[in-house]
């Protein structure tokens, strides 16, 4: 029951004598939403799942962990199924699924019981997205198309009731419709408004926008039209009096989050307090990371949205210089494939797992369009945690990256595929493939090691000393005190106060 005391152990909403309807009026911790001390985290479906767990197995943690693992398995299956829409039935879909299944950043969400909110939100996020994909493919040709969009908006609402960021699936669905299904470029969107055949597209987008606005409006009203308040230690940047400090720090934090996705070597149960020191001056060298991050992001988005001008379509299939694209992908940039011969084109199709007789039936999205969707899936679900619209109660939270990691896995996969296709020699192709396999293996090994840190509270807090020594030593002192290891507990409290001398609870415990 690591990190779950308030959400489970002392949460009155889990008890059978508490009316279940209270779940929909209280926050994640069992406090009335309109109460001044409420955290404002409204996740009734997650709390309901905890209540069912409690009814079946009481406080035995085994059942809670089992549900988390099963939910993660279901999310991985759905994500792999969604990847098939983008990459086809070949190796690349498998790679995307394995990357997601093995990524160490998911450990907190799966091993920590309260992380179920993120997993459940992701499950309904994908269900909503898959329903909208079906709506796009049946729009105008089947009466069931509006049933699919109804399923999409209902699942989006359920995702939001698991965790707030679930509502962002509506924006991702719109991006899929415009850039993947309709394959529009930025300069084509305005002109598409005047074409009558696109009325159903903009009707669907309007419906998504209206539903999203309604959900956010109800959510704000339900929590009393007031944002939550957090302590200085939870989010030091938000409490800073300096506008420059807040700006530089908030711009830097997404860079740090991306690095955790790319290289999850150092992970922690808690990134509050001074775990990420504030950026107080322009001369801070970490600003170079910020500039590089946003420059790379903007360049990637620019070239993906701009696309290639050397493309044309024939009978609904992308053709370049009189030849169909390699890999069976419509609308790929000419630069990506200009070095390929027809023979190599068919070879790459077979390497991608596409049978020759299926090539004419298959129209997969272009690399540029997959990059747009991947960037959207990486960025948009993360926006609520950026402090841009409201302050949040953490500096970095690994569990918050559970949904955005899907965009990261797609981005890595499409990048590896582009390198593989461009490689002219078999040795280089094998090198790209083996490097990707090695990355998946290392991610998996790190996940196994990180799960060991989550076996109990003492191991978890010891693992966090490197990142957040004040918080980790303080929590470790509490654990050691409960084990009657008085001398060790005293040493832990003194260590905590060495790093942060103004912690009243540590002084009191000492």
C-alpha positions in Angstrom: 0.0 0.0 0.0 2.8 2.4 -0.9 1.6 6.0 -1.1 -2.1 5.1 -0.8 -3.0 6.0 2.8 -5.4 8.9 2.1 -6.9 7.5 -1.1 -7.6 4.0 0.4 -6.7 3.3 4.0 -8.4 6.4 5.5 -10.9 7.1 2.7 -14.4 6.8 4.1 -15.9 6.5 0.6 -14.5 2.9 0.3 -16.5 1.6 3.3 -19.7 -0.3 2.7 -21.6 1.8 5.3 -20.9 5.0 3.3 -23.5 5.6 0.6 -21.9 5.0 -2.7 -23.4 8.3 -4.1 -20.9 10.2 -1.9 -18.2 9.2 -4.4 -19.6 11.7 -6.9 -19.6 14.6 -4.4 -16.1 14.0 -2.9 -12.6 14.4 -4.2 -10.1 11.5 -4.7 -9.3 11.6 -1.0 -12.8 11.5 0.3 -13.1 15.2 1.1 -16.1 17.2 -0.1 -15.2 19.0 -3.4 -16.5 22.3 -2.3 -14.5 22.2 1.0 -11.7 24.7 1.3 -9.2 22.0 2.1 -10.2 19.8 -0.9 -7.5 18.8 -3.4 -10.1 19.2 -6.2 -9.0 15.9 -7.8 -12.4 14.5 -9.0 -11.9 10.9 -10.0 -15.1 9.1 -9.0 -14.7 6.1 -11.3 -11.3 5.3 -9.9 -12.6 5.6 -6.3 -15.5 3.3 -7.3 -13.0 0.7 -8.5 -11.2 1.0 -5.1 -14.5 0.5 -3.4 -15.2 -2.7 -5.4 -11.7 -3.9 -4.5 -12.4 -3.2 -0.9 -15.7 -5.0 -1.0 -14.1 -8.1 -2.6 -10.7 -8.3 -0.7 -10.8 -5.7 2.1 -7.3 -4.2 2.7 -5.3 -7.1 1.1 -3.1 -5.2 -1.4 -2.8 -8.3 -3.7 -6.2 -7.6 -5.3 -5.5 -3.9 -5.9 -2.2 -4.7 -7.6 -3.8 -7.4 -9.7 -6.4 -4.9 -11.1 -3.7 -2.4 -11.9 -1.7 -5.0 -13.8 -4.7 -6.2 -15.7 -5.7 -2.6 -16.6 -2.1 -2.0 -17.9 -2.3 -5.1 -20.0 -5.6 -4.0 -21.5 -4.2 -0.5 -22.2 -1.2 -2.1 -23.9 -3.4 -4.2 -26.1 -5.6 -1.3 -27.1 -2.5 0.9 -27.8 -1.0 -1.8 -30.0 -4.3 -2.2 -31.8 -4.4 1.6 -32.4 -0.7 1.5 -33.7 -1.9 -1.1 -36.3 -4.0 1.7 -37.8 -0.9 3.8 -38.3 1.8 1.2 -39.1 -0.1 -1.9 -40.5 0.2 -5.5 -39.4 4.0 -5.5 -39.4 7.0 -5.3 -37.1 6.5 -1.6 -36.4 3.2 -2.1 -34.7 4.9 -4.8 -32.5 7.8 -2.4 -31.7 5.4 0.4 -30.7 3.4 -2.0 -28.4 6.6 -3.4 -26.8 8.0 0.1 -26.2 4.8 1.0 -24.3 4.6 -2.3 -22.4 8.1 -2.1 -21.1 8.7 1.6 -20.5 10.0 2.3 -16.9 8.0 5.5 -16.6 4.9 3.4 -16.2 6.1 1.8 -13.0 4.7 4.4 -10.6 1.3 4.2 -12.3 1.1 0.4 -12.2 3.0 -0.4 -9.0 1.5 2.5 -7.0 -2.1 1.8 -6.2 -3.3 5.4 -6.7 -1.7 5.3 -10.2 -4.8 3.4 -11.3 -6.4 6.8 -12.0 -3.9 7.3 -14.9 -4.3 3.7 -16.2 -8.1 3.9 -16.1 -8.1 7.3 -17.8 -5.8 5.9 -20.5 -8.0 2.9 -21.0 -11.1 5.0 -21.8 -8.9 7.5 -23.6 -8.0 4.8 -26.1 -11.6 3.4 -26.2 -12.8 6.9 -27.1 -10.1 7.3 -29.8 -10.9 3.9 -31.3 -14.6 4.7 -31.4 -13.8 7.9 -33.2 -11.6 6.1 -35.7 -14.6 3.8 -36.5 -16.8 6.9 -36.8 -14.4 8.4 -39.4 -14.2 5.2 -41.4 -18.0 4.8 -41.5 -19.0 8.4 -41.8 -21.3 9.0 -44.8 -21.6 5.3 -45.6 -23.3 3.7 -42.6 -26.1 4.6 -40.1 -23.9 3.3 -37.3 -21.4 6.1 -37.7 -23.3 8.3 -35.1 -23.4 5.4 -32.7 -19.6 5.3 -32.9 -19.3 9.1 -32.2 -21.7 8.7 -29.3 -19.4 6.0 -27.9 -16.4 8.3 -28.4 -17.9 11.2 -26.4 -19.2 8.9 -23.7 -15.8 7.2 -23.3 -14.2 10.6 -23.2 -16.5 11.5 -20.3 -15.6 8.3 -18.5 -11.9 9.0 -19.1 -12.3 12.4 -17.5 -14.0 10.8 -14.5 -11.0 8.5 -14.0 -8.6 11.5 -14.2 -9.0 15.0 -15.4 -6.5 14.8 -18.3 -8.8 12.2 -20.0 -10.8 15.0 -21.6 -7.9 15.8 -23.9 -8.8 12.7 -26.1 -11.3 15.0 -27.8 -8.5 17.2 -29.1 -6.5 14.1 -30.2 -9.6 12.8 -32.1 -9.9 16.1 -33.9 -6.2 15.9 -34.9 -6.6 12.3 -36.1 -9.6 13.3 -38.2 -8.0 16.3 -39.9 -4.4 15.2 -40.3 -4.5 11.4 -40.5 -7.9 10.4 -41.8 -8.3 13.4 -44.2 -4.6 13.9 -44.7 -4.9 17.7 -44.7 -1.9 20.0 -44.5 -2.1 23.3 -42.6 -2.6 25.4 -45.7 -5.5 23.2 -46.8 -7.6 23.5 -43.7 -9.0 27.0 -44.5 -9.8 26.1 -48.1 -11.4 22.9 -46.9 -14.0 25.0 -45.0 -15.6 26.0 -48.3 -16.0 22.5 -49.7 -19.4 21.0 -49.1 -18.0 17.5 -49.0 -16.2 18.4 -45.8 -19.3 19.5 -43.9 -19.4 16.1 -42.0 -15.8 16.6 -40.9 -16.5 20.0 -39.4 -19.7 18.9 -37.9 -17.8 16.1 -36.1 -15.1 18.6 -35.0 -17.8 21.0 -33.8 -19.4 18.2 -31.8 -16.1 17.3 -30.2 -15.5 20.9 -29.3 -18.9 21.4 -27.8 -18.7 18.2 -25.7 -15.3 19.2 -24.4 -16.5 22.6 -23.5 -19.5 21.2 -21.7 -17.4 18.7 -19.8 -14.9 21.4 -18.6 -17.7 23.7 -17.7 -19.5 21.1 -15.6 -16.2 20.0 -14.0 -15.4 23.6 -12.9 -18.9 24.1 -11.6 -18.9 20.8 -9.7 -15.7 21.7 -7.7 -17.1 25.1 -6.7 -15.6 27.3 -9.4 -12.4 27.6 -7.4 -9.0 26.1 -8.2 -7.2 24.1 -5.5 -4.4 25.7 -3.4 -1.1 24.0 -2.8 1.8 24.5 -0.4 5.2 26.0 -1.3 6.9 22.6 -1.0 4.5 20.9 -3.5 5.2 23.4 -6.3 7.9 25.9 -5.3 7.9 27.6 -8.7 4.2 28.4 -8.5 4.8 30.1 -5.1 7.7 32.2 -6.3 7.3 36.0 -6.3 9.5 36.4 -9.4 7.8 36.2 -12.8 11.2 35.4 -14.4 11.7 32.4 -12.1 8.2 31.1 -12.7 8.5 31.5 -16.5 12.0 29.9 -16.8 11.1 27.0 -14.5 7.8 26.2 -16.1 9.3 26.3 -19.6 12.1 24.0 -18.4 9.9 21.4 -16.7 8.6 19.9 -20.0 12.2 19.4 -21.1 12.9 17.4 -17.9 9.8 15.3 -18.5 10.8 14.5 -22.0 14.2 13.4 -20.8 12.5 11.1 -18.3 10.7 9.5 -21.2 13.8 9.2 -23.3 16.3 8.2 -20.6 14.4 7.0 -17.5 17.6 6.3 -15.6 16.9 8.4 -12.5 13.3 8.0 -11.2 11.7 9.1 -7.9 8.5 8.6 -6.1 8.4 12.4 -5.4 9.9 15.4 -7.3 8.6 18.2 -5.0 10.6 20.6 -2.8 14.0 21.2 -4.3 14.2 18.0 -6.5 14.3 20.3 -9.5 16.0 23.6 -8.4 14.3 26.7 -9.6 15.8 28.6 -12.7 16.3 32.1 -11.3 18.4 33.7 -14.0 18.7 33.6 -17.8 22.4 32.6 -17.3 21.3 29.3 -15.8 22.9 26.6 -18.2 19.7 24.6 -18.1 18.0 27.2 -20.3 20.1 25.8 -23.1 18.2 22.5 -22.7 14.9 24.5 -22.8 15.9 26.3 -26.1 17.1 23.1 -27.7 13.9 21.3 -26.7 11.4 23.9 -28.1 13.5 24.5 -31.2 13.5 20.8 -32.0 9.8 20.5 -31.3 8.9 23.5 -33.5 11.1 22.3 -36.4 9.6 18.8 -36.2 6.1 20.2 -36.1 6.8 22.7 -38.9 8.2 20.1 -41.4 5.4 17.7 -40.5 2.7 20.2 -41.0 4.2 21.6 -44.1 4.7 18.2 -45.7 6.1 17.7 -49.2 5.1 19.7 -52.2 6.1 16.9 -54.6 3.1 14.8 -53.9 0.0 14.1 -55.8 -2.8 11.6 -55.4 -4.4 9.3 -58.0 -7.5 7.3 -57.3 -7.1 7.9 -53.6 -3.6 6.5 -53.5 -0.5 8.6 -53.1 1.8 8.6 -56.2 5.2 10.1 -56.6 6.9 10.4 -60.0 4.5 7.8 -61.3 5.3 5.2 -58.6 3.3 4.2 -55.5 5.1 4.8 -52.2 7.2 2.2 -50.5 5.9 0.4 -47.5 2.4 0.9 -48.8 2.2 4.3 -47.1 0.4 7.0 -48.9 1.7 10.6 -49.0 5.2 9.9 -47.8 7.7 12.7 -48.6 9.7 12.3 -51.7 12.9 12.9 -49.8 12.2 9.7 -47.8 11.8 7.5 -50.8 13.6 9.1 -53.7 16.6 6.7 -53.4 14.4 3.6 -53.5 13.9 1.5 -56.6 10.7 -0.4 -57.4 12.3 -3.6 -56.2 13.3 -2.1 -52.9 9.8 -0.7 -52.6 8.2 -4.2 -52.7 11.0 -5.6 -50.4 10.2 -3.0 -47.8 6.5 -3.8 -48.0 7.3 -7.4 -47.3 9.7 -6.4 -44.5 6.8 -4.4 -42.9 4.7 -7.6 -42.8 2.4 -6.6 -45.7 1.6 -9.3 -48.2 1.8 -8.5 -51.9 -1.9 -9.1 -52.5 -2.8 -6.7 -49.7 -0.7 -3.8 -51.0 -3.4 -2.3 -53.2 -6.0 -2.4 -50.4 -3.8 -0.7 -47.8 -3.5 3.0 -47.3 -1.6 3.8 -44.2 -0.9 7.4 -43.0 2.2 9.2 -44.1 5.2 9.6 -41.9 4.5 13.3 -41.6 0.9 12.7 -40.5 1.9 10.1 -37.9 4.5 12.6 -36.5 1.7 15.2 -36.2 -0.5 12.7 -34.3 2.4 11.5 -32.2 3.4 15.1 -31.2 -0.3 15.8 -30.3 -0.5 12.7 -28.2 2.7 13.6 -26.5 1.9 17.3 -25.8 -1.9 17.7 -25.5 -2.5 15.3 -22.6 0.5 16.8 -20.8 -0.8 20.4 -21.1 -2.9 20.2 -17.8 0.4 19.5 -15.9 2.3 22.5 -17.3 1.0 25.1 -14.9 0.0 27.2 -18.0 -3.7 27.5 -17.1 -3.7 26.6 -13.4 -1.1 25.6 -10.9 -0.8 21.9 -10.0 0.3 20.2 -6.8 3.6 18.8 -8.1 6.8 19.7 -9.9 7.1 16.4 -11.9 4.9 13.3 -11.5 6.0 10.2 -13.4 2.4 8.9 -13.4 1.2 11.9 -15.3 3.4 10.7 -18.2 1.4 7.5 -18.6 -0.9 8.9 -21.3 1.7 11.1 -23.1 4.1 8.2 -23.3 1.9 6.8 -26.1 2.9 9.7 -28.3 6.5 9.2 -27.3 6.4 5.5 -28.3 4.8 6.3 -31.6 7.3 9.0 -32.3 10.2 6.7 -31.6 8.7 4.0 -33.8 8.1 6.3 -36.8 11.6 7.7 -36.4 13.1 4.2 -36.4 11.0 3.2 -39.4 12.2 6.2 -41.3 15.8 5.4 -40.6 15.3 1.7 -41.5 13.7 2.6 -44.9 16.4 5.2 -45.7 19.2 2.8 -44.9 20.6 1.5 -48.2 22.8 -1.4 -46.8 21.5 -4.5 -45.1 24.1 -3.9 -42.3 22.6 -0.5 -41.5 19.1 -1.9 -41.5 20.1 -4.6 -39.1 21.9 -2.1 -36.9 18.7 0.1 -36.7 16.6 -2.9 -35.9 19.0 -4.4 -33.3 19.4 -1.0 -31.6 15.6 -0.7 -31.3 15.4 -4.2 -29.8 18.2 -3.3 -27.4 16.3 -0.2 -26.3 13.2 -2.3 -25.6 15.3 -4.8 -23.6 17.0 -2.1 -21.5 13.6 -0.4 -20.8 12.3 -3.8 -19.7 15.3 -4.4 -17.4 14.9 -1.0 -15.9 11.2 -1.6 -15.3 12.1 -4.9 -13.4 14.7 -3.0 -11.3 12.3 -0.1 -10.6 9.5 -2.5 -9.5 11.9 -3.7 -6.8 11.9 -0.2 -5.4 8.1 -0.3 -5.0 8.1 -3.6 -3.0 7.6 -1.7 0.3 7.8 1.8 1.7 11.3 1.6 3.1 12.8 0.5 -0.3 10.8 3.2 -2.1 12.0 6.0 0.2 15.6 4.9 0.1 15.4 4.9 -3.7 14.3 8.6 -3.7 17.2 9.9 -1.6 19.2 10.8 -4.6 16.5 13.0 -6.2 14.6 14.4 -3.2 16.7 13.8 -0.1 14.6 16.0 2.3 11.3 14.3 1.5 12.9 10.8 1.2 14.8 10.9 4.5 11.8 12.4 6.3 9.5 9.6 5.1 12.1 7.0 5.8 12.4 8.3 9.3 8.6 7.8 9.8 8.9 4.2 8.5 11.9 3.4 10.8 10.1 5.0 13.8 7.1 2.7 13.1 9.6 -0.3 13.2 11.0 0.9 16.5 14.4 1.5 15.0 14.8 4.7 17.0 18.5 5.4 16.4 18.1 5.0 12.6 14.9 7.1 12.6 16.7 9.9 14.5 19.5 9.8 12.0 17.0 9.9 9.1 15.2 12.9 10.6 18.5 14.8 11.1 19.5 14.0 7.4 16.1 15.4 6.3 16.6 18.6 8.3 20.1 19.0 6.9 18.7 19.4 3.4 15.6 21.4 4.4 15.8 22.9 7.9 12.3 24.4 8.1 10.2 21.2 8.0 8.1 21.5 11.1 6.9 17.9 11.1 10.4 16.6 11.0 11.4 18.9 13.9 8.4 17.7 15.8 9.1 14.0 15.1 12.8 14.4 16.0 
